[in-house]
């Protein structure tokens, strides 16, 4: 019996700024429980990402490919791997005050993609939003 590859849940939120690159990013959380760093592959490009991983304990494989609405800067993006998730802070390439209207280039709804309301801030409230601590996040090589 071959293992089925599942599409993991992906949560997202964003911030935008026309003048401050540190406030111009997308949060992504890929939910993949018990996938050790040694069993995951993440290919981050300006136009999208490709993720795959395997949990030996749960005997599950995960894979997802995302094509972003607009370009990001992979070199300035951050990645953090936990026991349950792969968390990314993707630096938007273009400084703009407006939010992206959606995460993906294609406007169709996909079942695995959800808004991360814990991190979401409305556009008109983002100046007052508390800053997240990303010091534990690694750079692209981690």
RANORHU-V660374 format. One line per field, one symbol per residue. phi: phi as a letter, one per 30 degrees, with the letter a starting at -180 (. if undefined). psi: psi as a letter, one per 40 degrees, with the letter a starting at -180 (. if undefined). burial: b if it has 9 or more other ideal C-beta (glycine too) atoms within 8 Angstrom, else e. Layout:
# RANORHU-V660374
phi: ???
psi: ???
burial: ???
This chain:
# RANORHU-V660374
phi: .dddcccddbcbaabbadbbedcbabcbbcdbdhcdedcbbbccbeclbbbbabcddchbcbaabbcdebdccedcdbbbccdcbccbccdddcdbdddddadcdddddcdccbdcddcdbdedcdddddddccdddcdddc
psi: hihihihihhiiiiiihedhdefgihhhhhhgifhideeihhhhideaihhiihhddefiiiiihhhidiiigddeiihhhaedihhihhhidhhidiiieididieihidehihgedehhideeddeiihihedeiiade.
burial: eeeeeeebebbbbbbbbeeeeebbbbbbbbbbebbeeebbebebeeebbbbbbbbeeeebbbbbebebeebbbbeebbbbbeeebbbbbbbbeebeeeebeebbeeeeeeebbeebeebbbeeeebeeeeeeeeeebeebee
